[in-house]
């Protein structure tokens, strides 16, 4: 059973690294989209466009 523990620790470390990588890969493009949405908010929008933009911005929080 002592031989099994290093494998579990190694697998756990790989899983944590994979989650960190996935999180980064998702956050980076999302950050760009939200930044562009904030820029769009400074433009002239009609009521419906502004409501849709608010949904977009609140969904990124």
MMTF fields as JSON, N, C-alpha, C and O atoms, coordinates in Angstrom:
{
  "mmtfVersion": "1.0.0",
  "mmtfProducer": "UNKNOWN",
  "numBonds": 243,
  "numAtoms": 244,
  "numGroups": 61,
  "numChains": 1,
  "numModels": 1,
  "chainsPerModel": [1],
  "groupsPerChain": [61],
  "chainIdList": ["A"],
  "bondAtomList": [4, 2, 8, 6, 12, 10, 16, 14, 20, 18, 24, 22, 28, 26, 32, 30, 36, 34, 40, 38, 44, 42, 48, 46, 52, 50, 56, 54, 60, 58, 64, 62, 68, 66, 72, 70, 76, 74, 80, 78, 84, 82, 88, 86, 92, 90, 96, 94, 100, 98, 104, 102, 108, 106, 112, 110, 116, 114, 120, 118, 124, 122, 128, 126, 132, 130, 136, 134, 140, 138, 144, 142, 148, 146, 152, 150, 156, 154, 160, 158, 164, 162, 168, 166, 172, 170, 176, 174, 180, 178, 184, 182, 188, 186, 192, 190, 196, 194, 200, 198, 204, 202, 208, 206, 212, 210, 216, 214, 220, 218, 224, 222, 228, 226, 232, 230, 236, 234, 240, 238],
  "bondOrderList": [1, 1, 1, 1, 1, 1, 1, 1, 1, 1, 1, 1, 1, 1, 1, 1, 1, 1, 1, 1, 1, 1, 1, 1, 1, 1, 1, 1, 1, 1, 1, 1, 1, 1, 1, 1, 1, 1, 1, 1, 1, 1, 1, 1, 1, 1, 1, 1, 1, 1, 1, 1, 1, 1, 1, 1, 1, 1, 1, 1],
  "groupList": [{"groupName": "UNK", "atomNameList": ["N", "CA", "C", "O"], "elementList": ["N", "C", "C", "O"], "formalChargeList": [0, 0, 0, 0], "bondAtomList": [1, 0, 2, 1, 3, 2], "bondOrderList": [1, 1, 2], "singleLetterCode": "X", "chemCompType": "L-PEPTIDE LINKING"}],
  "groupTypeList": [0, 0, 0, 0, 0, 0, 0, 0, 0, 0, 0, 0, 0, 0, 0, 0, 0, 0, 0, 0, 0, 0, 0, 0, 0, 0, 0, 0, 0, 0, 0, 0, 0, 0, 0, 0, 0, 0, 0, 0, 0, 0, 0, 0, 0, 0, 0, 0, 0, 0, 0, 0, 0, 0, 0, 0, 0, 0, 0, 0, 0],
  "groupIdList": [1, 2, 3, 4, 5, 6, 7, 8, 9, 10, 11, 12, 13, 14, 15, 16, 17, 18, 19, 20, 21, 22, 23, 24, 25, 26, 27, 28, 29, 30, 31, 32, 33, 34, 35, 36, 37, 38, 39, 40, 41, 42, 43, 44, 45, 46, 47, 48, 49, 50, 51, 52, 53, 54, 55, 56, 57, 58, 59, 60, 61],
  "secStructList": [7, 2, 2, 2, 2, 2, 2, 2, 2, 2, 2, 2, 2, 2, 2, 2, 2, 2, 2, 2, 2, 2, 2, 2, 2, 2, 2, 2, 2, 2, 2, 2, 2, 2, 2, 2, 2, 2, 2, 2, 2, 6, 1, 7, 7, 7, 2, 2, 2, 2, 2, 2, 2, 2, 2, 2, 2, 2, 2, 6, 7],
  "xCoordList": [0.823, 0.0, 0.861, 0.425, 2.045, 2.94, 3.346, 3.598, 3.406, 3.77, 2.642, 2.881, 1.427, 0.259, 0.161, -0.344, 0.624, 0.487, 1.188, 0.59, 2.411, 3.029, 2.233, 2.157, 1.644, 0.828, -0.393, -0.753, -1.029, -2.204, -1.803, -2.498, -0.697, -0.226, 0.118, -0.193, 0.747, 1.119, -0.127, -0.199, -1.091, -2.336, -3.092, -3.664, -3.092, -3.75, -3.078, -3.755, -1.755, -1.013, -1.305, -1.476, -1.361, -1.671, -3.087, -3.322, -4.024, -5.408, -5.507, -6.207, -4.812, -4.818, -4.204, -4.708, -3.132, -2.48, -3.393, -3.461, -4.089, -5.005, -6.133, -6.5, -6.679, -7.738, -7.229, -7.933, -6.021, -5.44, -5.254, -5.528, -4.792, -4.606, -5.942, -6.058, -6.946, -8.272, -8.853, -9.44, -8.689, -9.196, -8.553, -9.235, -7.25, -6.534, -7.012, -7.219, -7.184, -7.602, -9.005, -9.321, -9.838, -11.196, -11.196, -11.856, -10.45, -10.446, -9.849, -10.359, -8.796, -8.121, -9.041, -9.153, -9.707, -10.604, -11.822, -12.309, -12.316, -13.464, -13.118, -13.941, -11.923, -11.469, -11.47, -11.865, -11.035, -11.042, -12.446, -12.697, -13.36, -14.752, -15.363, -16.05, -15.117, -15.675, -15.076, -15.776, -13.807, -13.178, -13.807, -14.072, -14.044, -14.684, -16.123, -16.607, -16.806, -18.176, -18.191, -19.093, -17.2, -17.11, -16.864, -17.414, -16.053, -15.826, -17.125, -17.472, -17.829, -19.102, -20.117, -20.94, -20.058, -20.988, -20.83, -21.761, -19.675, -19.422, -19.919, -19.775, -20.501, -21.005, -22.51, -23.153, -23.044, -24.479, -25.218, -25.027, -26.055, -26.825, -28.302, -28.659, -29.153, -30.576, -30.886, -30.018, -32.119, -32.492, -32.271, -31.715, -32.704, -32.558, -31.088, -30.7, -30.28, -28.85, -28.204, -27.384, -28.58, -28.007, -28.417, -27.599, -29.665, -30.116, -29.342, -28.946, -29.133, -28.364, -26.918, -26.328, -26.361, -24.997, -24.9, -23.921, -25.905, -25.915, -25.929, -25.256, -26.693, -26.717, -25.33, -24.846, -24.7, -23.36, -22.376, -21.615, -22.398, -21.455, -21.728, -20.789, -22.99, -23.297, -23.015, -22.744, -23.075, -22.788, -21.307, -20.937, -20.475, -19.036, -18.529, -17.364, -19.392, -18.964, -18.9, -18.56],
  "yCoordList": [-1.203, 0.0, 1.258, 2.284, 1.219, 2.373, 2.739, 3.905, 1.746, 2.01, 2.731, 3.401, 2.591, 3.19, 4.693, 5.438, 5.147, 6.555, 7.527, 8.546, 7.273, 8.216, 8.348, 9.436, 7.252, 7.32, 8.2, 8.98, 8.083, 8.901, 10.367, 11.225, 10.656, 12.039, 12.594, 13.745, 11.79, 12.222, 12.471, 13.463, 11.58, 11.755, 12.996, 13.729, 13.223, 14.405, 15.673, 16.637, 15.675, 16.838, 17.091, 18.237, 16.029, 16.189, 16.723, 17.556, 16.241, 16.711, 18.189, 18.946, 18.6, 20.013, 20.883, 21.968, 20.415, 21.167, 21.276, 22.324, 20.192, 20.218, 21.225, 21.971, 21.254, 22.21, 23.641, 24.527, 23.874, 25.218, 25.651, 26.799, 24.737, 25.044, 25.33, 26.29, 24.512, 24.721, 26.056, 26.784, 26.368, 27.635, 28.811, 29.767, 28.744, 29.805, 29.915, 31.016, 28.78, 28.769, 29.336, 29.88, 29.217, 29.767, 31.243, 32.053, 31.59, 32.972, 33.959, 35.071, 33.587, 34.535, 35.06, 36.277, 34.199, 34.741, 35.435, 36.422, 34.933, 35.563, 36.974, 37.882, 37.159, 38.49, 39.442, 40.601, 38.966, 39.791, 40.161, 41.302, 39.213, 39.477, 40.506, 41.427, 40.353, 41.297, 42.687, 43.686, 42.76, 44.066, 44.754, 45.956, 44.003, 44.581, 44.988, 45.984, 44.234, 44.584, 45.895, 46.714, 46.094, 47.355, 48.526, 49.61, 48.317, 49.368, 49.638, 50.791, 48.583, 48.719, 49.499, 50.233, 49.341, 50.043, 51.554, 52.296, 52.01, 53.448, 54.021, 55.218, 53.176, 53.642, 53.878, 53.541, 54.454, 54.718, 53.424, 52.857, 52.977, 51.747, 52.048, 52.938, 51.304, 51.457, 50.644, 49.946, 50.741, 50.108, 48.59, 48.023, 47.946, 46.493, 46.08, 45.114, 46.795, 46.49, 46.651, 45.829, 47.714, 47.951, 46.844, 46.396, 46.403, 45.317, 44.029, 43.316, 43.741, 42.548, 42.661, 41.683, 43.847, 44.076, 43.899, 43.343, 44.367, 44.185, 42.704, 42.288, 41.912, 40.462, 39.88, 39.066, 40.297, 39.81, 40.142, 39.281, 41.386, 41.807, 41.107, 40.714, 40.949, 40.295, 38.795, 38.182, 38.204, 36.773, 36.471, 35.346, 37.458, 37.252, 37.378, 37.09, 37.806, 37.971, 36.66, 36.624],
  "zCoordList": [0.0, 0.0, 0.0, -0.522, 0.556, 0.537, -0.89, -1.191, -1.755, -3.151, -3.89, -4.895, -3.394, -4.041, -3.757, -4.598, -2.612, -2.222, -3.168, -3.514, -3.602, -4.547, -5.848, -6.419, -6.316, -7.53, -7.322, -8.204, -6.169, -5.865, -5.799, -6.342, -5.145, -5.041, -6.418, -6.723, -7.234, -8.585, -9.441, -10.166, -9.353, -10.108, -9.634, -10.441, -8.334, -7.777, -8.282, -8.637, -8.314, -8.794, -10.274, -10.688, -11.063, -12.491, -12.697, -13.573, -11.886, -12.0, -11.642, -12.315, -10.589, -10.197, -11.288, -11.577, -11.883, -12.957, -14.176, -14.816, -14.49, -15.622, -15.376, -16.284, -14.171, -13.845, -13.912, -14.397, -13.434, -13.497, -14.948, -15.296, -15.788, -17.208, -17.881, -18.642, -17.611, -18.2, -17.756, -18.557, -16.489, -15.961, -16.68, -17.05, -16.875, -17.583, -19.029, -19.537, -19.682, -21.086, -21.264, -22.322, -20.259, -20.321, -19.951, -20.602, -18.898, -18.408, -19.39, -19.528, -20.067, -20.963, -22.062, -22.211, -22.842, -23.866, -23.26, -23.813, -22.138, -21.49, -21.049, -21.162, -20.555, -20.154, -21.339, -21.207, -22.486, -23.692, -24.122, -24.511, -24.055, -24.429, -23.486, -23.929, -22.19, -21.221, -21.383, -21.216, -21.703, -21.943, -23.146, -23.11, -24.201, -25.385, -25.087, -25.624, -24.244, -23.862, -23.082, -23.258, -22.224, -21.479, -22.425, -22.228, -23.436, -24.437, -25.198, -25.456, -25.55, -26.253, -25.416, -25.962, -24.102, -23.212, -23.31, -22.996, -23.736, -23.846, -25.173, -25.426, -26.017, -27.309, -27.224, -26.23, -28.27, -28.312, -28.665, -29.74, -27.745, -27.938, -27.728, -26.957, -28.415, -28.114, -26.852, -26.328, -26.374, -25.106, -25.133, -24.192, -26.205, -26.298, -26.335, -25.678, -27.088, -27.154, -25.782, -25.372, -25.077, -23.751, -22.778, -21.975, -22.842, -21.966, -22.257, -21.335, -23.526, -23.889, -23.415, -22.956, -23.529, -23.064, -21.551, -21.053, -20.821, -19.364, -19.0, -18.057, -19.743, -19.504, -19.744, -18.958, -20.825, -21.147, -20.026, -19.584, -19.574, -18.537, -17.208, -16.515, -16.846, -15.569, -15.623, -14.591, -16.802, -16.939, -16.749, -16.411, -16.963, -16.824, -15.4, -15.127, -14.49, -13.084, -12.359, -11.176]
}
